[in-house]
Amino acid sequence: MIEAKLLFMLVISFFGVYLNVWFLLLYFENKSKIRHTPPIKRYPSISIIVPAYNEAKHIGNCLKSILNLDYPKNKLDVTVVVNATTDGTQDIVKGFNRVKLIDLKEAGKANALNVGIGQAKGELVGVLDADSFVYKDCLKKMVGYFADPKIAATTTYIKTPKPKGFWEKVQNIEYVTGGLFKKIASFVDSLYIVPGTMSLIRKDIVKEIGGFTDETLTEDIDLTFSMIKKGYKIVTCLDAKVETDIPPNLRGLIKQRVRWYRGFLENTVKHRGVLFNRKYPHLGSFVIPFVCYFGIVVQLAMVSFLLINVAVSNFLFLKTSFYIPIQTQIAMQIQGATNLYSYLMTPYYLIGFGAAFIISIYTLKIVFAEMKEKLGTKQNIILIPFYIVGYYLLIITFWILSIFFEVFKRKRSW
């Protein structure tokens, strides 16, 4: 049993070290290009589509940020597509003179986006969720990339508003890390999502593909895979910044991540032709199967192993406890705790977990420095150990729930 535990722990440690090293190697190899923003040769016309379902709380600030964008006004138009909304979002939108309103009675984000794109006049389409807020220079930072005809879409650096509670602060670390990871992934053509946080997409390519679909829970990943299979590239611009609303508590976080992860599972099944395909060497042969799925398998194996071990230990203890005096049981518990301490303090564990933890700290230091964020704040120093260890375990739980809901076809919800 000890040998099996040791093997699992060493595999997990290796996995953590390997991914960090892979990330760092790509970072240092492309460091000079990370902040490079292509110059603007011309200003293409842009239509920004904002799908909104009961977004009265956010839509006003969202539209103010759009209308405040530093971009030629004659090259920019804005459309809000309200779908089956009942909270008065329409009335707020009507108060903005330069914004077109489309009021749909049927629900569905994919349909709302397709209707908006169908009436869009711009060469590029900007997709923006109603709970997001764009920075003033966002579009000017992005449009230069489209001088390359192979680039189908450009995404932004997604930031969180000033985090307040515990869960918001933990997510802030994740969003900062995710921003640089997406940039790194785009260097090896492995960015597989154009999120609804002011992603710019060529309108003709969206129409070529057939638009968004509601076949999966994440229509943005679905569209991105379709563009990749057509031979197009997706890039990230770190200097184009957007703030987005995030779940303030654990319940909201669970709901959000289960939807995201179920959508990812659905899309990798739908677009399984990408896997191990020579046309997509990094995305199809490494990022999806190894970084994503192998990671899930390792995580599930670890959790299953630990749960089985705990269950067996408790079963054996309960089976014998009726025949053992109380004082002997207490002595056994003390001895077990001592053995656990010495077990965890063995050189193999210390080296494995120590290496994974130290390189994770180093990676975070690099990430926060590159993203011009402060890692050394008091709140981050306290949260970092939890983020590296505790949040990792929480993500495993989200994956377990997502796989369970998907396998047993539980109700899909947005």
Secondary structure, DSSP 8 states (H G I E B T S, - for coil): -HHHHHHHHHHHHHHHHHHHHHHHHHHHHSHHHHT-----S----EEEEEEESS-TTTHHHHHHHHHT-SS-GGGEEEEEEEES--SSHHHHHTT-TTEEEEEESS--HHHHHHHHHHT--SSEEEEE-TTEEE-TTHHHHHGGGGGSTTEEEEEEEEE-SS--SHHHHHHHHHHHHHHHHHHHHHHTT------SEEEEEEHHHHHHHT---SSSS-HHHHHHHHHHHTT-EEEEEEEEEEEE---SSHHHHHHHHHHHHHHHHHHHHHTGGGTT-TTSHHIIIIIIIIIIIIHHHHHHHHHHHHHHHHHHHHHHHHHHHTTS-HHHHHHHHHHHHHHHHHHHTSHHHHHHHHHHHHHHHHHHHHHHHHTT--SSSHHHHHHHHIIIIIHHHHHHHHHHHHHHHHHTT-----
